[in-house]
Amino acid sequence: MGLKAGASKREITPKNPAWLAGYGSRNKPSEGVHDPLFMTAIVFDDGNARLAMVSTDLCFIPLSVKELIAPKIQSELSIPPDHLVMASTHTHSGPVTSGKNVDAEWLEFLANEIFIAISESVSSIIPAKISVGIGKSDVGVNRRERRPDGQIVLGHNEDGFVDRQVGVIRICGESEEPIATLINYGCHGTVLGGGNYLISADYMGAAVRRVQDTVGGVVTFFNGAPGDVDPFHRVGTNFDYVEELGEKLAVEVHRIINEKMIDAEATPIYVIPTEIGLPLKTPAENGNPISVISTSIVRIGDLQFIMFPGEMFSETGLVLRTRSSAKFPFVMSYFCGKSAGYLPIRSAYKDGGYEVNTSRHSSDAEEIYVNTVSKLIV
């Protein structure tokens, strides 16, 4: 039996004003909706295993949401918890999903919509094939700017490293009817800053809308390795920049679809869930010097997805891709699991900066993560 696949899309925009995630400077709830938020589900079935891949227009998706729906998805849809892979696009203009300002009723609504979308995807599965294309984009820029006094601040470092790869995965029926298109690119969802109080999917949503209008099916976005990468236009309130960068990414996606697609082997499906202990800067309150994070290696034939529950640097993503034995490896951050937060590379620690200062991990952590995952992706 070959691959079957189905996809669905549901709107998850809050009906009421919501506190927005991503910036501590915000001091009030949202004041309206600029563009709606969605979640997408793609279900793959190779005859032996099913896999559900979910993307949400949120800053983060908490493990509590998965815990709400995983038992039902396993019992009713035959998708075990390890095969339910969820992530967020990392828009900083979506509702908070944890903490004191979270809307518990909306969070329950979100979980239900995810379940419905996965159910719809299962109901719509048809024989499918996969093609993959690779391009590049300069939507993102390294954000670790060095001031004349040597201080590292969030800004523009146009000499800094950025992994510019744009990955496009097309899932179509046997007669070329579109099922889903997956876009993978590593860049923060921060065209809009803390001064914005309108709900928005940021540049990622703008890109998805443009591609959706052209290619049909369900179009979705999974962020790559954006820990030290911001959009070229960053942390403002100008929605023209959202549209400009969304259009730029969409143009490259269209070019890839028209010129670069290669057929990929689409079976078998398997998932390697893993927990990795990473050293902390300072021991936890219980004295434990280690923080345990989740990661997952997802394989669909020639495709491999390295799912990371936080924000890895662009350099780390590239290293992992080069170490993979898969024909088409991809890194996907903001995975729903035990979160890692920021995982800076060792060389960043001597310079400091926001990512290093906010990370709870020591300078050894990134190498430990990379070396552990490298053994799972060969």
Backbone hydrogen bonds, N-H to C=O, Kabsch-Sander energy under -0.5 kcal/mol:
donor,donor_aa,acceptor,acceptor_aa,energy
4,K,45,D,-2.3
5,A,126,I,-2.3
6,G,43,V,-1.8
8,S,41,A,-2.3
10,R,39,M,-2.6
12,I,37,L,-2.5
13,T,37,L,-0.8
21,A,94,G,-3.0
26,R,23,Y,-1.0
30,S,18,A,-2.4
31,E,197,Y,-3.5
32,G,197,Y,-0.6
34,H,32,G,-0.5
34,H,199,I,-2.2
35,D,199,I,-1.6
39,M,10,R,-2.6
40,T,55,S,-2.6
41,A,8,S,-2.6
42,I,53,M,-2.1
43,V,6,G,-3.0
44,F,51,L,-3.0
45,D,4,K,-2.6
46,D,49,A,-2.1
51,L,44,F,-2.4
52,A,83,H,-2.9
53,M,42,I,-2.9
53,M,51,L,-0.5
54,V,52,A,-0.5
54,V,85,V,-3.1
55,S,40,T,-2.0
56,T,87,A,-1.4
57,D,38,F,-2.2
58,L,56,T,-2.2
65,V,62,P,-1.2
66,K,62,P,-0.9
67,E,63,L,-2.4
68,L,64,S,-1.3
69,I,65,V,-1.3
70,A,66,K,-2.8
73,I,69,I,-2.4
74,Q,70,A,-2.3
75,S,71,P,-2.5
76,E,72,K,-2.6
77,L,73,I,-1.5
78,S,74,Q,-1.0
79,I,73,I,-1.4
83,H,80,P,-1.7
84,L,81,P,-1.6
85,V,52,A,-2.9
85,V,83,H,-0.8
86,M,84,L,-0.6
87,A,54,V,-1.8
88,S,334,Y,-1.1
89,T,56,T,-2.6
90,H,58,L,-2.8
91,T,58,L,-0.9
92,H,189,G,-1.9
94,G,91,T,-0.6
96,V,19,W,-2.5
102,V,99,G,-1.3
104,A,102,V,-0.9
107,L,103,D,-2.3
108,E,104,A,-1.9
109,F,105,E,-1.9
110,L,106,W,-2.8
111,A,107,L,-2.2
112,N,108,E,-2.1
113,E,109,F,-2.5
114,I,110,L,-2.2
115,F,111,A,-2.1
116,I,112,N,-2.6
117,A,113,E,-2.6
118,I,114,I,-2.4
119,S,115,F,-2.4
120,E,116,I,-2.8
121,S,117,A,-2.2
122,V,118,I,-2.4
123,S,119,S,-2.3
124,S,120,E,-1.2
125,I,122,V,-1.2
126,I,5,A,-2.0
128,A,3,L,-2.6
129,K,172,C,-2.5
130,I,264,A,-0.6
131,S,170,R,-2.2
132,V,262,I,-2.8
133,G,168,V,-2.6
135,G,166,V,-2.7
137,S,164,R,-1.8
141,V,230,D,-3.0
143,R,228,D,-2.2
145,E,143,R,-1.7
145,E,153,V,-2.1
147,R,145,E,-0.6
147,R,151,Q,-3.1
150,G,147,R,-2.6
152,I,351,D,-0.5
153,V,145,E,-3.0
153,V,151,Q,-0.6
155,G,143,R,-2.8
155,G,153,V,-0.6
157,N,142,N,-3.0
160,G,157,N,-2.0
164,R,162,V,-1.0
166,V,135,G,-2.0
167,G,165,Q,-0.5
167,G,184,N,-2.7
168,V,133,G,-2.7
169,I,182,L,-2.5
170,R,131,S,-3.0
170,R,168,V,-0.5
171,I,180,A,-3.1
172,C,129,K,-2.3
172,C,170,R,-0.6
173,G,177,E,-3.1
174,E,127,P,-0.9
176,E,173,G,-2.1
179,I,171,I,-2.5
180,A,171,I,-2.0
181,T,218,V,-2.5
182,L,169,I,-3.0
183,I,181,T,-0.5
183,I,220,T,-2.5
184,N,167,G,-2.5
185,Y,222,F,-1.2
187,C,185,Y,-0.9
188,H,229,V,-2.1
189,G,90,H,-0.9
190,T,188,H,-1.2
193,G,236,G,-3.6
196,N,193,G,-1.7
199,I,32,G,-2.6
200,S,93,S,-2.2
205,G,201,A,-1.5
206,A,202,D,-1.7
207,A,203,Y,-2.4
208,V,204,M,-2.4
209,R,205,G,-2.4
210,R,206,A,-1.7
211,V,207,A,-2.3
212,Q,208,V,-3.1
213,D,209,R,-2.0
214,T,210,R,-0.7
214,T,211,V,-1.1
215,V,211,V,-2.8
216,G,212,Q,-1.6
218,V,179,I,-2.0
219,V,217,G,-0.5
220,T,181,T,-2.7
222,F,183,I,-2.9
223,N,88,S,-0.5
224,G,185,Y,-1.5
227,G,312,M,-3.0
229,V,226,P,-2.1
230,D,141,V,-2.5
232,F,139,V,-2.6
234,R,232,F,-0.6
235,V,190,T,-3.5
236,G,191,V,-2.7
239,F,237,T,-0.8
241,Y,238,N,-0.9
242,V,238,N,-0.9
243,E,239,F,-2.1
244,E,240,D,-2.4
245,L,241,Y,-2.5
246,G,242,V,-2.2
247,E,243,E,-2.6
248,K,244,E,-2.0
249,L,245,L,-2.3
250,A,246,G,-2.4
251,V,247,E,-2.6
252,E,248,K,-1.5
253,V,249,L,-2.2
254,H,250,A,-2.7
255,R,251,V,-2.1
256,I,252,E,-2.6
257,I,253,V,-2.5
258,N,254,H,-2.2
259,E,255,R,-2.0
260,K,256,I,-2.9
261,M,256,I,-0.6
262,I,132,V,-2.4
264,A,130,I,-2.7
270,Y,299,R,-2.1
272,I,297,I,-2.9
274,T,295,T,-2.8
276,I,293,I,-2.3
278,L,276,I,-0.6
278,L,291,S,-3.1
280,L,289,P,-2.9
281,K,360,R,-2.5
284,A,288,N,-2.9
287,G,284,A,-2.4
291,S,278,L,-3.0
293,I,276,I,-2.6
293,I,291,S,-0.5
294,S,338,K,-2.1
295,T,274,T,-2.4
296,S,307,M,-1.4
297,I,272,I,-2.2
298,V,296,S,-0.6
298,V,305,F,-2.7
299,R,270,Y,-2.9
300,I,303,L,-2.3
301,G,268,P,-2.6
302,D,265,E,-2.7
303,L,300,I,-2.4
304,Q,328,F,-2.1
305,F,298,V,-2.9
306,I,304,Q,-0.5
306,I,330,F,-2.9
307,M,296,S,-3.0
307,M,305,F,-0.8
308,F,306,I,-0.5
308,F,332,M,-2.9
310,G,308,F,-1.3
311,E,341,G,-2.8
312,M,310,G,-0.5
313,F,343,L,-0.9
317,G,313,F,-1.8
318,L,314,S,-1.9
319,V,315,E,-2.3
320,L,316,T,-2.4
321,R,317,G,-2.1
322,T,318,L,-2.3
323,R,319,V,-1.5
324,S,320,L,-0.9
324,S,321,R,-0.7
325,S,377,I,-2.8
328,F,302,D,-2.4
330,F,304,Q,-2.7
332,M,306,I,-2.7
333,S,223,N,-1.6
333,S,224,G,-0.7
334,Y,310,G,-1.4
335,F,308,F,-2.5
336,C,86,M,-3.1
337,G,335,F,-0.9
339,S,337,G,-0.6
340,A,309,P,-2.7
341,G,309,P,-0.8
343,L,311,E,-2.2
348,A,345,I,-1.4
349,Y,345,I,-0.6
349,Y,346,R,-1.6
351,D,348,A,-0.8
352,G,348,A,-1.8
357,N,353,G,-3.0
358,T,354,Y,-2.3
359,S,355,E,-1.0
362,S,279,P,-2.1
365,A,362,S,-1.5
368,I,364,D,-1.8
369,Y,365,A,-2.7
370,V,366,E,-2.8
371,N,367,E,-2.6
372,T,368,I,-2.2
373,V,369,Y,-2.7
374,S,370,V,-2.5
375,K,371,N,-0.9
375,K,372,T,-0.7
376,L,373,V,-1.7
377,I,373,V,-0.9
